[in-house]
């Protein structure tokens, strides 16, 4: 083979090989670019979906939180669910005939005539049955996002039976008072009655346990089926319920269970309350507090209101010639004060009442706890008002 042809053949071969390699390199580069593009597309796709999921989760959280805040409203109202006979309600200072779906709040009253009755249900499913010839005043319906409920009811006359709901809360407290005694329960059922003519009070523990006390008698515990009786402030254990009282109590409780069951909070309600509880620090900063949308419902404002309330009471006691020997912690009966001022002052305290009053010689001491999550305890003496650690 001539030398020239051999050189050209070798050159052509090398050129062909080079072209093939170049094509392979281009194909490899295209493959890499395609692979990188696919990875990029997957990342973009995943990122888009993550953004969408996070957005949906945030929107769901916002909707559930807002609805949870809305539901808090129910814990500050008692709803009329059943009425029989002649029943009148005073709501916001205006009198009207009570009817189902009517809502009562702090300061409202409901009155039953002869052979009449009314049943109330609260946000957690707790129920209250008001018997004939009775007057019940809603003193305080309080709810904190810790899950604690503090409720105070005044039996002006007649009798009421209460049954706490399954969502009432282990730390929650119900106080049912008359002008002479206080019945305190955390879970279970109570019947409390008061005769204004004889000034006789009766406390009956129907389920669970309760404490009975008066302005002159320290609290003592009542077990299920036991009672306490008071004449004025003189309070004594009353023994076991008789057969007629027990039968009447059982009938009232059966009615309350039947009415409250459909109104027991759902799983969605529990979820919303949990979300609102988690969001409480942010909501508090925004002034979105339980029971209101203002900063006056926040813990700092509640502490300040309680302190100022005790300072006012301290001034009233100091103005008297002698401090009272006994002071009713929920009516302030022994102080010469306007009823409206009493209600305003007491609304600053947990349960709508003082924790207690003690007088020894010429020295006296008032104790109270502020409302809200913090529950700061305060003490007032002749020397001044201070927080109690």
C-alpha positions as a Python dict, from the first residue, in 0.01 Angstrom:
ca = {
    (1, 'X'): (0, 0, 0),
    (2, 'X'): (144, 337, -90),
    (3, 'X'): (265, 546, 206),
    (4, 'X'): (38, 840, 124),
    (5, 'X'): (-277, 635, 127),
    (6, 'X'): (-181, 471, 455),
    (7, 'X'): (-133, 813, 621),
    (8, 'X'): (-462, 941, 489),
    (9, 'X'): (-644, 628, 612),
    (10, 'X'): (-494, 659, 956),
    (11, 'X'): (-586, 1026, 970),
    (12, 'X'): (-942, 953, 860),
    (13, 'X'): (-972, 686, 1130),
    (14, 'X'): (-846, 919, 1400),
    (15, 'X'): (-1079, 1190, 1278),
    (16, 'X'): (-1372, 950, 1288),
    (17, 'X'): (-1278, 839, 1636),
    (18, 'X'): (-1248, 1200, 1744),
    (19, 'X'): (-1590, 1277, 1599),
    (20, 'X'): (-1743, 980, 1777),
    (21, 'X'): (-1583, 1086, 2105),
    (22, 'X'): (-1701, 1440, 2052),
    (23, 'X'): (-2052, 1313, 1991),
    (24, 'X'): (-2028, 1096, 2299),
    (25, 'X'): (-1907, 1391, 2505),
    (26, 'X'): (-2190, 1607, 2375),
    (27, 'X'): (-2436, 1330, 2451),
    (28, 'X'): (-2290, 1291, 2801),
    (29, 'X'): (-2312, 1664, 2860),
    (30, 'X'): (-2667, 1666, 2733),
    (31, 'X'): (-2741, 1371, 2964),
    (32, 'X'): (-2589, 1552, 3260),
    (33, 'X'): (-2781, 1868, 3180),
    (34, 'X'): (-3097, 1664, 3141),
    (35, 'X'): (-3031, 1487, 3472),
    (36, 'X'): (-2961, 1814, 3645),
    (37, 'X'): (-3276, 1959, 3493),
    (38, 'X'): (-3479, 1663, 3615),
    (39, 'X'): (-3334, 1696, 3966),
    (40, 'X'): (-3402, 2069, 3952),
    (41, 'X'): (-3758, 2006, 3834),
    (42, 'X'): (-3813, 1757, 4115),
    (43, 'X'): (-3676, 2004, 4369),
    (44, 'X'): (-3895, 2283, 4236),
    (45, 'X'): (-4196, 2049, 4235),
    (46, 'X'): (-4125, 1937, 4591),
    (47, 'X'): (-4065, 2295, 4703),
    (48, 'X'): (-4394, 2403, 4549),
    (49, 'X'): (-4578, 2123, 4727),
    (50, 'X'): (-4406, 2201, 5058),
    (51, 'X'): (-4506, 2566, 5023),
    (52, 'X'): (-4860, 2463, 4940),
    (53, 'X'): (-4879, 2220, 5236),
    (54, 'X'): (-4732, 2477, 5477),
    (55, 'X'): (-4975, 2738, 5346),
    (56, 'X'): (-5270, 2503, 5388),
    (57, 'X'): (-5149, 2410, 5739),
    (58, 'X'): (-5111, 2777, 5837),
    (59, 'X'): (-5453, 2865, 5696),
    (60, 'X'): (-5609, 2568, 5878),
    (61, 'X'): (-5430, 2667, 6201),
    (62, 'X'): (-5551, 3026, 6162),
    (63, 'X'): (-5910, 2920, 6093),
    (64, 'X'): (-5916, 2675, 6385),
    (65, 'X'): (-5754, 2929, 6619),
    (66, 'X'): (-6001, 3202, 6523),
    (67, 'X'): (-6291, 2960, 6567),
    (68, 'X'): (-6143, 2851, 6901),
    (69, 'X'): (-6135, 3213, 7017),
    (70, 'X'): (-6497, 3244, 6904),
    (71, 'X'): (-6591, 2933, 7100),
    (72, 'X'): (-6441, 3084, 7416),
    (73, 'X'): (-6746, 3309, 7419),
    (74, 'X'): (-6960, 3011, 7524),
    (75, 'X'): (-6765, 2972, 7849),
    (76, 'X'): (-6878, 3318, 7956),
    (77, 'X'): (-7247, 3252, 7900),
    (78, 'X'): (-7516, 3029, 8048),
    (79, 'X'): (-7772, 2929, 7786),
    (80, 'X'): (-8137, 2863, 7865),
    (81, 'X'): (-8225, 2524, 7716),
    (82, 'X'): (-8554, 2433, 7882),
    (83, 'X'): (-8829, 2645, 8039),
    (84, 'X'): (-9151, 2549, 8215),
    (85, 'X'): (-9414, 2787, 8352),
    (86, 'X'): (-9343, 3150, 8437),
    (87, 'X'): (-8975, 3237, 8419),
    (88, 'X'): (-8833, 3589, 8407),
    (89, 'X'): (-8477, 3692, 8329),
    (90, 'X'): (-8291, 4016, 8383),
    (91, 'X'): (-8027, 4047, 8111),
    (92, 'X'): (-7806, 4353, 8098),
    (93, 'X'): (-8046, 4533, 8333),
    (94, 'X'): (-8356, 4466, 8118),
    (95, 'X'): (-8631, 4228, 8225),
    (96, 'X'): (-8775, 3977, 7978),
    (97, 'X'): (-8953, 3644, 7963),
    (98, 'X'): (-8700, 3361, 7954),
    (99, 'X'): (-8700, 3139, 7647),
    (100, 'X'): (-8468, 2872, 7506),
    (101, 'X'): (-8142, 3004, 7355),
    (102, 'X'): (-8144, 3309, 7585),
    (103, 'X'): (-7790, 3367, 7714),
    (104, 'X'): (-7703, 3496, 8060),
    (105, 'X'): (-7372, 3646, 8169),
    (106, 'X'): (-7218, 3811, 8476),
    (107, 'X'): (-7471, 4018, 8669),
    (108, 'X'): (-7779, 3863, 8505),
    (109, 'X'): (-8053, 3693, 8707),
    (110, 'X'): (-8328, 3442, 8641),
    (111, 'X'): (-8645, 3398, 8849),
    (112, 'X'): (-8898, 3113, 8847),
    (113, 'X'): (-9259, 3137, 8960),
    (114, 'X'): (-9474, 2874, 9132),
    (115, 'X'): (-9462, 2535, 8958),
    (116, 'X'): (-9205, 2676, 8716),
    (117, 'X'): (-8849, 2582, 8634),
    (118, 'X'): (-8560, 2661, 8402),
    (119, 'X'): (-8250, 2469, 8297),
    (120, 'X'): (-7921, 2626, 8191),
    (121, 'X'): (-7623, 2472, 8011),
    (122, 'X'): (-7272, 2620, 7996),
    (123, 'X'): (-7000, 2595, 7731),
    (124, 'X'): (-6836, 2281, 7872),
    (125, 'X'): (-7167, 2095, 7910),
    (126, 'X'): (-7222, 2172, 8278),
    (127, 'X'): (-7589, 2207, 8369),
    (128, 'X'): (-7790, 2408, 8624),
    (129, 'X'): (-8153, 2332, 8716),
    (130, 'X'): (-8343, 2615, 8887),
    (131, 'X'): (-8640, 2497, 9092),
    (132, 'X'): (-8982, 2669, 9138),
    (133, 'X'): (-9002, 2992, 9340),
    (134, 'X'): (-8629, 3056, 9301),
    (135, 'X'): (-8403, 3342, 9204),
    (136, 'X'): (-8052, 3276, 9075),
    (137, 'X'): (-7791, 3544, 9007),
    (138, 'X'): (-7492, 3482, 8780),
    (139, 'X'): (-7205, 3637, 8977),
    (140, 'X'): (-6910, 3528, 8765),
    (141, 'X'): (-6839, 3298, 8470),
    (142, 'X'): (-6463, 3291, 8416),
    (143, 'X'): (-6246, 3091, 8177),
    (144, 'X'): (-5867, 3089, 8141),
    (145, 'X'): (-5676, 2933, 7851),
    (146, 'X'): (-5501, 2704, 8097),
    (147, 'X'): (-5836, 2521, 8090),
    (148, 'X'): (-5947, 2645, 8432),
    (149, 'X'): (-6303, 2763, 8482),
    (150, 'X'): (-6410, 2967, 8784),
    (151, 'X'): (-6782, 3005, 8830),
    (152, 'X'): (-6981, 3176, 9102),
    (153, 'X'): (-7360, 3163, 9139),
    (154, 'X'): (-7577, 3328, 9405),
    (155, 'X'): (-7899, 3162, 9520),
    (156, 'X'): (-8105, 3463, 9629),
    (157, 'X'): (-8402, 3241, 9714),
    (158, 'X'): (-8526, 2890, 9644),
    (159, 'X'): (-8295, 2611, 9523),
    (160, 'X'): (-8069, 2509, 9234),
    (161, 'X'): (-7900, 2184, 9136),
    (162, 'X'): (-7573, 2185, 8942),
    (163, 'X'): (-7390, 1911, 8753),
    (164, 'X'): (-7042, 1972, 8610),
    (165, 'X'): (-6971, 1853, 8257),
    (166, 'X'): (-6696, 1610, 8148),
    (167, 'X'): (-6490, 1901, 8011),
    (168, 'X'): (-6520, 2113, 8327),
    (169, 'X'): (-6149, 2072, 8406),
    (170, 'X'): (-5959, 1922, 8698),
    (171, 'X'): (-5844, 2266, 8820),
    (172, 'X'): (-6183, 2432, 8771),
    (173, 'X'): (-6395, 2551, 9062),
    (174, 'X'): (-6768, 2611, 9105),
    (175, 'X'): (-6890, 2826, 9395),
    (176, 'X'): (-7261, 2835, 9472),
    (177, 'X'): (-7334, 3084, 9750),
    (178, 'X'): (-7632, 3207, 9945),
    (179, 'X'): (-7628, 3520, 10162),
    (180, 'X'): (-7503, 3294, 10443),
    (181, 'X'): (-7296, 3001, 10308),
    (182, 'X'): (-7062, 2896, 10030),
    (183, 'X'): (-7057, 2555, 9862),
    (184, 'X'): (-6742, 2485, 9660),
    (185, 'X'): (-6703, 2190, 9425),
    (186, 'X'): (-6454, 2092, 9155),
    (187, 'X'): (-6642, 1810, 8987),
    (188, 'X'): (-6972, 1645, 9064),
    (189, 'X'): (-7316, 1767, 9163),
    (190, 'X'): (-7452, 2006, 9425),
    (191, 'X'): (-7790, 2127, 9544),
    (192, 'X'): (-7801, 2458, 9729),
    (193, 'X'): (-8111, 2626, 9874),
    (194, 'X'): (-8190, 2943, 10068),
    (195, 'X'): (-8498, 3068, 10253),
    (196, 'X'): (-8471, 3447, 10285),
    (197, 'X'): (-8740, 3470, 10552),
    (198, 'X'): (-8574, 3231, 10797),
    (199, 'X'): (-8223, 3298, 10656),
    (200, 'X'): (-8172, 2924, 10635),
    (201, 'X'): (-7924, 2776, 10387),
    (202, 'X'): (-7882, 2413, 10286),
    (203, 'X'): (-7592, 2254, 10099),
    (204, 'X'): (-7627, 1901, 9964),
    (205, 'X'): (-7340, 1716, 9796),
    (206, 'X'): (-7501, 1481, 9545),
    (207, 'X'): (-7192, 1351, 9363),
    (208, 'X'): (-6818, 1393, 9412),
    (209, 'X'): (-6701, 1601, 9707),
    (210, 'X'): (-6762, 1961, 9811),
    (211, 'X'): (-6661, 2210, 10080),
    (212, 'X'): (-6911, 2408, 10285),
    (213, 'X'): (-6821, 2728, 10471),
    (214, 'X'): (-6966, 3052, 10601),
    (215, 'X'): (-6815, 3389, 10694),
    (216, 'X'): (-6798, 3263, 11054),
    (217, 'X'): (-6715, 2893, 10997),
    (218, 'X'): (-6403, 2747, 10833),
    (219, 'X'): (-6457, 2515, 10534),
    (220, 'X'): (-6529, 2149, 10598),
    (221, 'X'): (-6568, 1870, 10346),
    (222, 'X'): (-6885, 1695, 10240),
    (223, 'X'): (-6887, 1356, 10071),
    (224, 'X'): (-7155, 1230, 9831),
    (225, 'X'): (-7497, 1207, 9997),
    (226, 'X'): (-7403, 1442, 10284),
    (227, 'X'): (-7535, 1789, 10365),
    (228, 'X'): (-7473, 2102, 10573),
    (229, 'X'): (-7727, 2344, 10717),
    (230, 'X'): (-7688, 2706, 10824),
    (231, 'X'): (-7893, 2959, 11015),
    (232, 'X'): (-7744, 3290, 10916),
    (233, 'X'): (-7368, 3238, 10941),
    (234, 'X'): (-7397, 2948, 11190),
    (235, 'X'): (-7313, 2642, 10980),
    (236, 'X'): (-7323, 2278, 11092),
    (237, 'X'): (-7307, 1936, 10922),
    (238, 'X'): (-7659, 1824, 10841),
    (239, 'X'): (-7608, 1449, 10802),
    (240, 'X'): (-7713, 1222, 10516),
    (241, 'X'): (-7983, 1305, 10263),
    (242, 'X'): (-8323, 1157, 10339),
    (243, 'X'): (-8496, 929, 10089),
    (244, 'X'): (-8721, 1204, 9948),
    (245, 'X'): (-8430, 1444, 9894),
    (246, 'X'): (-8223, 1172, 9730),
    (247, 'X'): (-8505, 1075, 9494),
    (248, 'X'): (-8559, 1439, 9397),
    (249, 'X'): (-8185, 1487, 9341),
    (250, 'X'): (-8159, 1176, 9125),
    (251, 'X'): (-8446, 1298, 8905),
    (252, 'X'): (-8284, 1642, 8864),
    (253, 'X'): (-7947, 1490, 8773),
    (254, 'X'): (-8104, 1254, 8519),
    (255, 'X'): (-8269, 1554, 8352),
    (256, 'X'): (-7943, 1749, 8345),
    (257, 'X'): (-7750, 1458, 8194),
    (258, 'X'): (-8009, 1417, 7922),
    (259, 'X'): (-7994, 1786, 7831),
    (260, 'X'): (-7618, 1832, 7846),
    (261, 'X'): (-7515, 1522, 7649),
    (262, 'X'): (-7587, 1667, 7301),
    (263, 'X'): (-7400, 1982, 7401),
    (264, 'X'): (-7082, 1817, 7525),
    (265, 'X'): (-6778, 1958, 7340),
    (266, 'X'): (-6659, 1758, 7038),
    (267, 'X'): (-6309, 1650, 6943),
    (268, 'X'): (-6287, 1953, 6715),
    (269, 'X'): (-6363, 2178, 7011),
    (270, 'X'): (-6083, 2017, 7211),
    (271, 'X'): (-5842, 2060, 6918),
    (272, 'X'): (-5931, 2427, 6881),
    (273, 'X'): (-5888, 2492, 7253),
    (274, 'X'): (-5545, 2327, 7244),
    (275, 'X'): (-5439, 2544, 6949),
    (276, 'X'): (-5567, 2860, 7118),
    (277, 'X'): (-5382, 2763, 7435),
    (278, 'X'): (-5057, 2727, 7237),
    (279, 'X'): (-5117, 3061, 7068),
    (280, 'X'): (-5204, 3237, 7395),
    (281, 'X'): (-4873, 3433, 7427),
    (282, 'X'): (-4919, 3584, 7080),
    (283, 'X'): (-5292, 3639, 7127),
    (284, 'X'): (-5227, 3810, 7461),
    (285, 'X'): (-4977, 4046, 7301),
    (286, 'X'): (-5247, 4133, 7048),
    (287, 'X'): (-5494, 4188, 7329),
    (288, 'X'): (-5709, 3890, 7228),
    (289, 'X'): (-5775, 3753, 7576),
    (290, 'X'): (-6043, 3516, 7706),
    (291, 'X'): (-6372, 3691, 7756),
    (292, 'X'): (-6275, 3999, 7560),
    (293, 'X'): (-6061, 4154, 7289),
    (294, 'X'): (-5901, 4417, 7509),
    (295, 'X'): (-5595, 4455, 7727),
    (296, 'X'): (-5820, 4489, 8034),
    (297, 'X'): (-5868, 4110, 8015),
    (298, 'X'): (-5495, 4035, 8030),
    (299, 'X'): (-5314, 3906, 8339),
    (300, 'X'): (-5130, 4232, 8420),
    (301, 'X'): (-5453, 4431, 8406),
    (302, 'X'): (-5629, 4169, 8620),
    (303, 'X'): (-5355, 4187, 8885),
    (304, 'X'): (-5376, 4564, 8891),
    (305, 'X'): (-5757, 4555, 8924),
    (306, 'X'): (-5737, 4315, 9219),
    (307, 'X'): (-5477, 4530, 9394),
    (308, 'X'): (-5683, 4846, 9346),
    (309, 'X'): (-5997, 4663, 9462),
    (310, 'X'): (-5831, 4562, 9789),
    (311, 'X'): (-5699, 4915, 9837),
    (312, 'X'): (-6054, 5047, 9805),
    (313, 'X'): (-6186, 4790, 10052),
    (314, 'X'): (-5902, 4874, 10290),
    (315, 'X'): (-6008, 5240, 10278),
    (316, 'X'): (-6372, 5151, 10354),
    (317, 'X'): (-6273, 4937, 10652),
    (318, 'X'): (-6042, 5210, 10785),
    (319, 'X'): (-6327, 5464, 10765),
    (320, 'X'): (-6539, 5259, 11004),
    (321, 'X'): (-6509, 5323, 11377),
    (322, 'X'): (-6431, 4957, 11434),
    (323, 'X'): (-6337, 4689, 11182),
    (324, 'X'): (-6622, 4438, 11145),
    (325, 'X'): (-6593, 4122, 11353),
    (326, 'X'): (-6706, 3917, 11054),
    (327, 'X'): (-6710, 4009, 10684),
    (328, 'X'): (-6901, 3817, 10420),
    (329, 'X'): (-6641, 3746, 10146),
    (330, 'X'): (-6900, 3731, 9865),
    (331, 'X'): (-7159, 3998, 9961),
    (332, 'X'): (-6955, 4243, 10177),
    (333, 'X'): (-7277, 4273, 10375),
    (334, 'X'): (-7104, 4431, 10675),
    (335, 'X'): (-6952, 4724, 10480),
    (336, 'X'): (-7148, 5044, 10419),
    (337, 'X'): (-7101, 5056, 10044),
    (338, 'X'): (-7318, 5100, 9738),
    (339, 'X'): (-7425, 4765, 9588),
    (340, 'X'): (-7302, 4865, 9243),
    (341, 'X'): (-6959, 4949, 9385),
    (342, 'X'): (-6950, 4616, 9567),
    (343, 'X'): (-7022, 4428, 9245),
    (344, 'X'): (-6757, 4626, 9058),
    (345, 'X'): (-6491, 4558, 9321),
    (346, 'X'): (-6574, 4189, 9358),
    (347, 'X'): (-6555, 4133, 8982),
    (348, 'X'): (-6177, 4182, 9008),
    (349, 'X'): (-6131, 3879, 9232),
    (350, 'X'): (-6114, 3510, 9150),
    (351, 'X'): (-6459, 3358, 9196),
    (352, 'X'): (-6602, 3708, 9234),
    (353, 'X'): (-6522, 3701, 9605),
    (354, 'X'): (-6255, 3748, 9868),
    (355, 'X'): (-6054, 3448, 9981),
    (356, 'X'): (-6123, 3543, 10341),
    (357, 'X'): (-6130, 3798, 10623),
    (358, 'X'): (-5974, 3755, 10965),
    (359, 'X'): (-5994, 3989, 11266),
    (360, 'X'): (-5788, 3946, 11581),
    (361, 'X'): (-5822, 4221, 11837),
    (362, 'X'): (-5797, 4549, 11648),
    (363, 'X'): (-5597, 4396, 11366),
    (364, 'X'): (-5759, 4261, 11054),
    (365, 'X'): (-5655, 4097, 10726),
    (366, 'X'): (-5820, 4065, 10385),
    (367, 'X'): (-5702, 3810, 10128),
    (368, 'X'): (-5801, 3781, 9763),
    (369, 'X'): (-5676, 3632, 9434),
    (370, 'X'): (-5673, 3811, 9101),
    (371, 'X'): (-5850, 3662, 8800),
    (372, 'X'): (-5673, 3544, 8485),
    (373, 'X'): (-5399, 3285, 8429),
    (374, 'X'): (-5153, 3415, 8690),
    (375, 'X'): (-5385, 3402, 8995),
    (376, 'X'): (-5174, 3641, 9201),
    (377, 'X'): (-5270, 3635, 9571),
    (378, 'X'): (-5302, 3965, 9758),
    (379, 'X'): (-5324, 4062, 10124),
    (380, 'X'): (-5463, 4385, 10267),
    (381, 'X'): (-5405, 4503, 10624),
    (382, 'X'): (-5424, 4837, 10798),
    (383, 'X'): (-5064, 4894, 10686),
    (384, 'X'): (-5133, 4849, 10312),
    (385, 'X'): (-5177, 4603, 10024),
    (386, 'X'): (-4909, 4361, 9905),
    (387, 'X'): (-4872, 4054, 9685),
    (388, 'X'): (-4833, 3721, 9867),
    (389, 'X'): (-4564, 3485, 9735),
}
